[in-house]
């Protein structure tokens, strides 16, 4: 029986993955199957602000591709651009309690361990100043993609 050489493409199925360990980390932490039902539900129940922002972010309109309701560990991000590891979170009124602010801060710190930056905007920001929101997101993209 002939021994075959390892495939030169092993572990490269998701573009940025360079090794088997990285591939395992992706499936353990990113877009987890265990969060699939939750992500689908959140997509179906999107707020008006989330729908509006999605129309502006989708299809690479800001130069990077965003994914909607993407999971990283136990967290589901409203919008996530894997190319530059940028998350955009749209916050409603429930995010303005001291407990929620503390939770959001811990969540952002945890996501930071993956190299992910979180940009937070409010429902009101999206409704009243969509251009300003898009400028802030575009600025974060430039900051994260500049050499």
N, C-alpha and C positions, 0 to 999 in steps of 0.2 A: 504494500500500500504506500503511495506517495504522500509525503507530507506537503501540504500546501503552504505557501507563504502568506503571512497576514495581509489583509487587504490594505492598500494605502489610503483607502477612503474610510476606514473604520473610525467611528465617532464623529464624522463630519456631516451627519444628516440634518443638522439645524443651522448650518451656516457658520455661526460663531463658535461652535463646539470644536475643540481641538484634540480632546483625549477622551478615553472611556470614562475616567473619573469625572470630567466636566459633563459628559453626557448623562451620567448617573445623577449628578447634582441638578441638572436641568429638570429631569423627571421627578426628582424628590421635592423641588422647591417651586418650579415654575409651571403654570398651567396644569395644576394637579387634577387628575381625574376625579378625586374625591370632592372637588369643589365645582364640578361641571354643572350639576343641577342648580346650585346656588347662582352660578354665573348666568345661566340661561334665564332663571327667574328674574335676576336683576336687569337683564337686557329687556325683558318683556315689560317690566315695571319702571322703566326709566322715567325720570322727571322731565318736565318740559325743558329745563335748562340743560340736562344731559343730552337730550335729543338735539337741541339747537347746537350745542358745542360739538357733538359727534358729526353733524353735517359739515361743520367747518374744519374738522380735523381729519375726516376720513379720506381715503384714497391718496394719501401723501401730499395733501394740499400745502403743507408747511415744509415740505422737503424730506420728511421722514414718515414712515408708516406707523400709525397708531392702531392699537388693538383695544377693543372695548370690553370692559368687565373681565380683566385678565388677572389670574391669581398668582400670587407669590407667597409661598408658605400658606398661612391661614388667612391671609388678607386678599380681598378682591379689590383691585384698583379700577377706578372708573375708566381711565384711559392710560395706556402704557405704550411707549415707543421703545422697543427693545434695542434699536440701533444706537440710541444715545442714553438708554437707561433713565428715561424721564417718565414720571407718573404725573397725571393731572387729575386732581380730585375736586369734584364739585360738591360744595358743602351747603346743606340746607340748615334750617333753624336749629335742628337737633345738635349741631356741632358747636353751639355757642355756650354750652354749660361748662362749668369748670371741670367736671369729670370727662366730658367729651374732648375738651381741649387737651387735657392731660393724656388721654388715650391716643388722640391724633399725634401728639408729640412723641409718645413711645413708639407708635406705629411707624412714623417717619424715621425715627432713629434705627429701628429694626430694618426697615427697607434700605437705609443707608449702608448697612453691613453688606448688602448685595451690590453696592455702588449706585443705588437708585436715588435720584433726587425727586422730591415731591413738590409740585407747584399746587397750591390750594387757591381756589376761587370760590366765590359764593354764587348761589342761584341768582341773586340780585345783580352781581357783576356780569353774568352771562346775559341776563335779560336787558340790562340798562347800558352795558358798555362792552359788547362782544368784541369790537375792534381792539379795545384796550386789553382784554383777556388774550386775544390772539397775538398781540404784540408781546405780551409778557411770556407766553408760551414760545413764540419764535425766538425771543431773546434767550430763554433757557436752552433751547435747542442749539443756538449758535454757540453759547458758552460751553455746552457739553460736547460739541463736535469740532470746535476750533482746536488746532494743534497747540 
